[in-house]
Amino acid sequence: MTSVDDRARYRANPSVLTALKSPRLLTREVLAGLVVGLALIPEAISFSVIAGVDPAVGLFSSFIMAIAISFLGGRPAMITAATGAVALVIAPVAPTYGMDYFIATVILAGVFQVLMAVLGVAKLMRFIPRSVMTGFVNALAIFVFSAQVPQLIGVPWLVYPLVALGILVMIFMPKITKLVPAPLVSVIIVTAVVLVFAINVPTVGDQGALPRSLPELFIPNVPFTWETFTIIAPYALGVALVGLMESLMTAKLVDEITDTHSRKTREAWAQGAANMLSGIFGGMGGCAVIGQTMINVRSGARTRISTFFAGVFLFLLVVVFGDFVSTIPMAALVAVMIMISISAFDWHSIRPSTLKRMPKSETFVMIVTVVAVVLTHNLAVGVVAGVIAASVLFVRRVAHVVSVTRTVSDDGEVATYVVDGALFFASSNDLTTLFEYADDPARVVIDLSKSHVWDASTVAALDAIETKYARHGTTVELVGLNETSGAFHGRLTGQLGGEG
């Protein structure tokens, strides 16, 4: 059951109803959706090429997922569509097994994501450190920028002044008015210049043919057997993991930018439902699209209206206005994505003053995250690498926090050891070396009131200490265990085998 406080915590601000009643807010949401719809077209086409399928597959997937997530998702204003990370994972399926197996993989990936949501995978987001989040943001900016580089190599020289024009419009437009999103104005002006002066530069139409019809139901014709499952399950699981991680990280990023909260578990199962719908209509699946989400949020969008209209405009632009959209110069969209990458990068994180103050371990984790993304072109891989690096460094740091203080009673008959710190596999491994077995009197008291027993390794270490003292004829008494540690120790002591 959701409490009143929880409902208030996750209440959208502004709400959809508030935006619908305000012409200013509604206009902002709709125009932001239009910009996003434009920006989705070339990327959906290029991701389709990566996945080895027809461009229509990526475009239909983006349209269906954007519409679906606007109703189902837990993070308002976040854009979901076909993505490069998912395309890379699923790429081997269509060329090897055919389109039916491809669609079956997308649908199964959606099922896996729903199951993960039920199992509470979204709650693991709380364990992602800030340094990984910073690395994720910086990697995203580099990723978005690097994706534009191919559009700037081997092109007519006029592309460069057109990109510069688009960037200048986005820099100075907000100083004039914020009623209309600067990226939209930039696209319109650059396109107008190209059309008026008949400039021959690469256009959206050069990226691939745009579909002319509605998406149709696609029920994959595959045998419903264990063999089929073993073929598609590894790819489906990869899509589910990568898509969910990228979506939840993007949701967390939008939370921080907008100072709002979102329902991560709802977002997790919504991503699964959107992927299943995408597959049923012949789409390639996807997840949260970071670049387009940043466009949406930076344009001022805050509600599901912008996400809904992003899908609607994508469909209209492709199916109804395909001839016009094909004439939009890629330079206009490249300029938009370059500005998004510049604004997304956390420049504060690399300032000399910040690096000087920040612990070296934090900076190292951020660098690991960024490097992993740049090398693999996969944001999910970078996050996993960053979390692993942060975990290892944390364990190393905590392992040296435990201290043992020895005192001997005035009559010299009792030695008391006070153990201070968290006891787990890393810190307890050295615990047995901190006692003076040969020099202690016949009775030893180990005070654990300032520590906590976290795992079986610690219980084994305490057993080993008692065994070593027993060889010297010394009696050991453990005192001060809190209730949880005492129950854990009582259940396992003497049952782990060996001496330790």
N, C-alpha and C positions, 0 to 999 in steps of 0.2 A: 504494500500500500504506500502511496506517495503522500507525504505529510504536507501541511500547508506551507511550511518553510521551504521544502523542496520545490513545490510548485512556484513559489516566489523566486527562488534561486534560478530556475530554468525558464522563467517567463521571458518571452522575446520582447525586446525593447528597441525600436517600436514594434508593435504587433502588426500582423497583416491587416487587421481591421483598422488600426490607426493609420496605416499607410494608404489604405483605400479611401479613407475619408479626407486625406490631405493631398490636394493636387500637387503640391511641391514634392512631397515624399514619393508619391506615386510616379511622378515624372522621372524622378531620380532613379527609382527602381527599374522602370521600364527601359530607360536609356542605357543604364548599366547592363541590363540583359541584352540589349542590342549589340553593344560593344563586345560582350562576351561571345554572343552568337557568331559574330564576324571572326573573332579570334580563334574559335573552335574549328573552323572549316579547314584551314591548311594543315593544322596539327592532326585532325582526325584522318585526313587523307594520307599524311606521311606515316602515321601509326599503322594504318591499314597496309601500307607497303611493307613495313617492318614485319607485320604479322603474316604476310604472304597471302592477303585476301584482297578482294575488290574494294576500291575506295568507298563504295556505297555501304559496305559492312561497317566501317568505322563511323561514317556519318550517321547512319541509322542508330548505331549503338549510342552515340553521343546524344542524339535527340531523345531517344527513349529513356536513357538514364537520367538526363537532366530533368525531364518532366517527372519521372517517378520519384526521384530524390526530393523534389520540391514539396511533395506531399508526405513522403515517408521519413525523410532524413531527420536527424537529431541536431544538426548544426545549420541554422538558417544562414543563407547567403553563400554557402559553400557550393561550388560547382563540381558535378560529377559527370564524367564522360570517358571516351576512349583515351587511354594513356600509353606512353612509351614503355613504362615499367611492365604493365600487363602484356603489351605486345611482344616484348622480348621473351617473356616466360612462355607464352603460348605459340610463339612463332613456328616451332618444329611440327606442330600438329597437322595443319592443313596440307602442307606439301607432302607429308609422309602418309597420313591416313585419310585425307579427304575432308570436305566441308562438313559432312554429317558428324564426324568425330569431333571436329573443331567446335561446332555448336553444342554438342553434348558436353564437351569440356567446360564451356562457358557456363552452362546451366548447373553442372555439378559443382563448379567453383562457387556459385551463388548459394547452393545448398550447404557447402562447407562453411561459408561465412555466417549463415544463419545459425548453424550448430555452434560455431565459435562464440557468437553473441550470447546464445543460451548458456554456454559454459563460463561466461563472464570474462572473456579475453580482453575486452575493452578496459577492464579495471586495471590491467597491467600497465596502462599508460602512466600511472602515478609513479612507477619505478624508473621512468626515463629522466635522467639528470638534466639540469639546465644546460650544462656544457654540450650535451648531445643535441639538445634543442637548438642551441646557437649554431652548432655545426650543421644541423639540418637546414636551418634558414640560409646560412651562407652557401651551402652546397646547392640548395634550390636556386639561389640567385645565379651561381656559376652555371648550373645545369640549364637554366632558361636562356642565359646569354650564349652559351656554347651552341645551343640548338639553333641560334640565328646565324652562326658563322657561315654554314654552307650557303646561305642566301646572300652572303657578301663576298663570295669567292667566285671568280670567273664570270662576273656579271658586267653589263655595260656601266661605264663610269658614272652615268647619270643617276644610278641607284644611290650612290653615296650622298649627293646633295639632297636627294629626296628623303633619305633616312634622316639626315640632319634637319631638314625642314620639319619633319614630323616630330622630332625630339624638341625642337625649339617651340613648336606650338604647344606641346604638353607642358613645357616649363613655364611659359608666359600666360597660357590660357587661364589657369586658376587665379592669376592676379587680376584678371578682368572680370570673370564670373565663374561661379562654381555650380550654376544651375544646370549646365550641360557638361557631361563628362569630357574632360580634355582629350582622352584617347579617341572618342567618337569624332570630335572636331578635327583632330589630327588626321584620322583616316579619310574623312570627307575632303579636307583641303588637299592632301597629297593625291588622292584619286582625281579630284577636279583638275589639278595641274597636269597630271598625266594625260587625261582625256582631252583637255583644251589644247594642249600643245602637241598632241599625238606622239608622245614619247614612247619609244619601244623599249620596255623593261619587262622582266618576268612578272607574271600576274598569278592570281589564285587559280585561274583556269589551266595554267601550265603544270600545276601540281597533280592533276588527274581529273577525269571526267566526273561531273556531278550527276547524281541520280535524278530521274524525272518522274518517279512514281512513289506511292506510299509503301512503307515496309509491309511485308506480308508474314503471316504465321509460318514458322519454319520448325516442323517437328522432325528432329534428326532420325534418319533411318539407320539405326545401329542395333545390333543384337543386344538384347537385354540379358547379358551374361556376365559371369565373373571375369572372363577374359577381357571383355570390353572395359569393365571397371578398372582392371589392372593397367590397361593401356592409358586411359584418360585420367585416372586418379592422381598420379604424380604431378601432371601438368595443372590439373584443377586445384590441387592443394597449394602449389606454387603461386598460382594466380590469386587464390584466396588470401594467403599470407601476405604477399606483396601488396595487394590491393587494400587489405584491411589496415596494414601498418601505415601505408602512405595516407590513407583517408583519415585515420585517427590522429596522425601527426599534423596533418593539415588542419583538422578541426581544432586541435590544441593551439595551433598558431593563430587561427582566426579568433579563438577565445581571447588570446593575449592582446591582439591588435584592437579588438572591439571592447575589451574589458567586460565581456559577458561569459556566461557558462552555457555549455551544451550537453546534451545527453549522448554520451559516447556509446553506451550499449544500444540505444535506439539507432544510432548512426551505423553501428556494426551490422545489425540485422537488416537495416534499410539498404545498405550496400549489397548485401546478399540478395535481397528481393529485386533490386534494380538489375543486378547481373542476370538473374533468372529471366526477368522480363526481356532484357537485351537479347539473350540467347533465343528465347521463344520467337522473337521477331527477326532473327537472323543477324544479330549484332555480335561484335567481338568482345563485349564486356569491357570493364574499365574500373576506375576508382576516382577519388577526388583529383581534380586537375589543378595543380598548385598555381601555375602561371595565370590561368583564367580566373581562379578564385581570388588571386591578388588583384587582378584587373577589376573584378566585381567589387571587392571591398574598398579598394583605393578610389573607386568611382563613387563611393558613398552608399552603396547598397548594404542593407542590414536585414532584409526579410526574405521569405521564400518566394516573394513575387519576382524578384530579379532572377532567381534560379529557374522558375517556371518560364519566364519570358525568354531566357537564354535558350531553352529548348525549343520554344515556339518560333522564335526568330531564326534559329538555326534551320528548322524545317522549312520555313517560308523562304529564307534566303537561298537554300539549296534547290528546293523543288519548284518554287514559283518564280523567284527572281534569279535563277541560276545564271542566266545570260549576263545580267548586270554584275553579279558577284564575281564572275569569271574575269571581269575587267579590272577588279581592284588590284593595284600593284602590291606585290609582296613587300616592297619597301615600306609601305604604310603600316603593315602588321609587324614587320621587323622592328620598326621604330617603337611601337607600343610595347613589345616584349623586352626590348633593351631598357626602356624606362622602368618597366616593372622589375627587372633584375637589379637595376641600380637602387631602386627604392627598397627592395626586399633585403638586400645585403645589410648585415649588422656591422656598420662601419665602426661603431664604438668598440666592438670586440677586438679589433686589430690595432687600435690606437696604442702607441708606445706607453702612454701612461696607464692604460688598462692592462696591457701585458705585464707591466712592471708590478702592478698590485696583485694581479690574479695568480693564484697558485699554479705552478708549472704543470701539475697533473691535470688541472682544468683545461689549460690551453692545449695540452697534448691530446686530450679526449676530443676536443673540438677539431683539431687538425686531423686526427684519425678518421673522424666522421666525414669530413670534407674530402680527404684523399680517397677514401673507399668509394664514395659516390662518383668522384671524377673518373676513377679507374674502371668502375663497373657500369657506369651510367645508370645506376639503380639506387634510388634514395633509400629503399628499404634495407638494402645491403649495408649502406652507410650507417643507418641507425643501429642495426644489429652489431656492427663492428664497434661503434661508439659505446654502446651499452656494455659490451664485453670488456672493452678497454677500461671503462669507468669502474666496472665491477672488480676487475683484477687490481686496479690501483687502490680501490676502497679496501679490499681484503688485505692488501699489503700494509696499508696505513693502520687499519684497525688491529692487525695482528700484533703490532708493537705497542698497543695501548695498555695491555694487561700488565699489572705490576703486582709483585708479591713482597710483603713486608714481614720480617721475622722478629719476634720478641721472645725473650725467655723469662720465666717467672723468677722472682727474687730467690726462691729456694732452689732454682735450677732443675726442677723436676718436670716442668711443662714448657714446651715450645709452641708458640702460637703463630700461625701464618695467616695474614689477612690478604685475600686475593681480591684485587680491584680491577674490574673490566669485564667486557663481554667474552664469554668462553665459547668458541666454536672451532671448527677444524683447523683454521689457520693459526689462531692464538693458542690453542690447547696443545699443539704439537710440541711446543717448547716448555710447557708447564712443568713437565716432569724433571727438567734440568734446574729448576729454581729452588730445590729443597736440599738441605744438608743432611742427608740420610745417616751418614756415619757419625756425625757430631751431635746429633739431637738426643735429648733424654728419652726415657722409656715411654713418655706420653707426648703425643703431638696433636694439637687442635688446628684444623684448617677452617678458618672463618670465611664463608662464601656469601656473607650478607651484602657485600658490595659488588657482587657479580651475578651473572645469569648463565645457566647451562642451556645451550641452544641445540646441541646435537649429540649423536652417539660417540663422536670422536672425543668429546670432552668427558663423557662418562668413562670411556676406555682409559683416558689419561688419568682420571682420578683412581680408577681401579689399579692402574700400574703403579701409582704413587703408594697406595696401601700395600701392594705386593712387595715393593722395594723396602718399605719400612718393616714389613713382617720378617724379612730376611735378617734384619738387625734386632728382631725381638721387640720392636716398637709398636705400640698401640696407636691407631689413628682414629680421630673423631671428627666427622664433618658436621659443622654447625652453620646456622644462618641461611640455609637454602630457602628461597621463597617457595610459595606453594607450588607453582608450576614447575620450577626446577626440581623440587623435592620429589614430586610425582614422577617426573621424567627419569630422574636418577634412580628412584626406587624400582621402576619398571625394568630398567636395562642393566643395572649394576650386577656384575657376576655372570651375565648372560652373553657377553660379547666374545668370549674365548681368548686364549693367549694371556700373556702377562702385560701387554702393552709396551 
